[in-house]
């Protein structure tokens, strides 16, 4: 360490010599005290934490990183940002939580969960933790209950929605429902991803919009990289869309932003046409992502097994996804055929 004057340094050395002579010198304790005196404030530590955070050995997805930053900026840093991380107490956390985001239960749980995770890292940093223990341990505070209860669209409602959409958007809704695809997967879908010979759509990428920029990357999960059999009754619509609305190159987007063939579609662009269409079907509660849920229910009605459903949806853990996809590969085409049979079945049958 350094000193402001020579006298201070001499005094410090004299005190240490006295401790040595009395056999009470504790250099490790002194080192811990120095470390605590130099502990960073929470905001600085959280910034470093976010930059280096990994899950399962991988960097955070851009949308996750952006979401965490929003939680820090809005809910956490205004209280803890300037506090030294080793001085945050249990009472501080409890008081903050009691006043946190009234009426916004999801944001409240997410903000608390993020704070707890950051403090857990600080308490387990090796070789010397920054804090002796995690002061955030409110039982159940990080749990949320689903507010939106999904009610899948009926075949008649789905038919109405598709009919009410402008023609260039109809295939997008059909693939969202009958192939259970996410918006980001659809928005990044290109001509080369459609295999008309084997009647499959190859899902290899997705796109997300973060802070006004489009970022293309792998799907949400490892299992999201998949081939989905296209139900036969959709093939005429796929061929017509490729001919009328898709550029000739393999990299041409199937669903580009209106008037800009090289630009990704913004969610707001889709919502402008989807909201009137769902209202016409009497389903103002239906979100776009609920079409994917509709597709899962329809596939389940064909008798598909859990493994086949997970393989088609690409929605599972990486280890389980491999087992599910192997199980689903041979049966996916049959599932697609049964989906078409379900679509063509009359109500009185």
Number of C-alpha atoms within 10 A of each C-alpha: 4 7 10 7 8 10 10 12 14 12 11 13 12 12 13 16 13 13 13 12 10 9 9 10 15 11 10 9 10 11 11 13 12 12 14 17 11 12 16 17 17 24 21 15 17 24 13 10 14 16 11 10 15 12 8 6 7 8 14 17 16 16 14 12 15 15 14 17 17 13 18 21 13 12 21 22 18 12 15 20 17 13 16 18 22 23 15 18 14 15 11 14 19 15 11 16 20 10 9 18 16 10 8 9 17 15 17 22 20 19 24 23 19 17 25 20 14 18 24 17 15 23 18 15 12 9 6 12 16 21 20 11 15 20 21 23 14 14 7 9 17 19 14 13 8 8 8 9 9 15 14 21 23 12 14 11 17 21 15 17 25 20 15 19 20 11 13 15 19 19 21 22 23 22 22 23 26 26 27 26 26 23 23 21 24 23 24 25 26 24 18 15 20 22 14 12 6 10 19 21 21 18 22 17 21 21 21 23 16 14 9 8 8 14 14 17 16 15 20 17 13 17 22 26 20 20 22 24 23 26 23 16 16 17 14 10 14 20 12 12 19 19 11 10 17 20 16 12 10 12 15 21 26 28 25 22 17 13 7 9 16 13 16 23 24 17 15 9 11 18 13 10 15 23 18 16 22 23 15 15 20 13 18 12 14 20 18 19 15 20 27 25 23 23 25 22 18 25 25 16 13 17 12 21 16 13 20 23 23 23 28 29 25 28 17 17 14 14 10 14 21 17 13 24 22 13 17 21 17 11 14 23 19 13 27 25 17 20 24 17 15 15 16 11 10 8 6 4 4
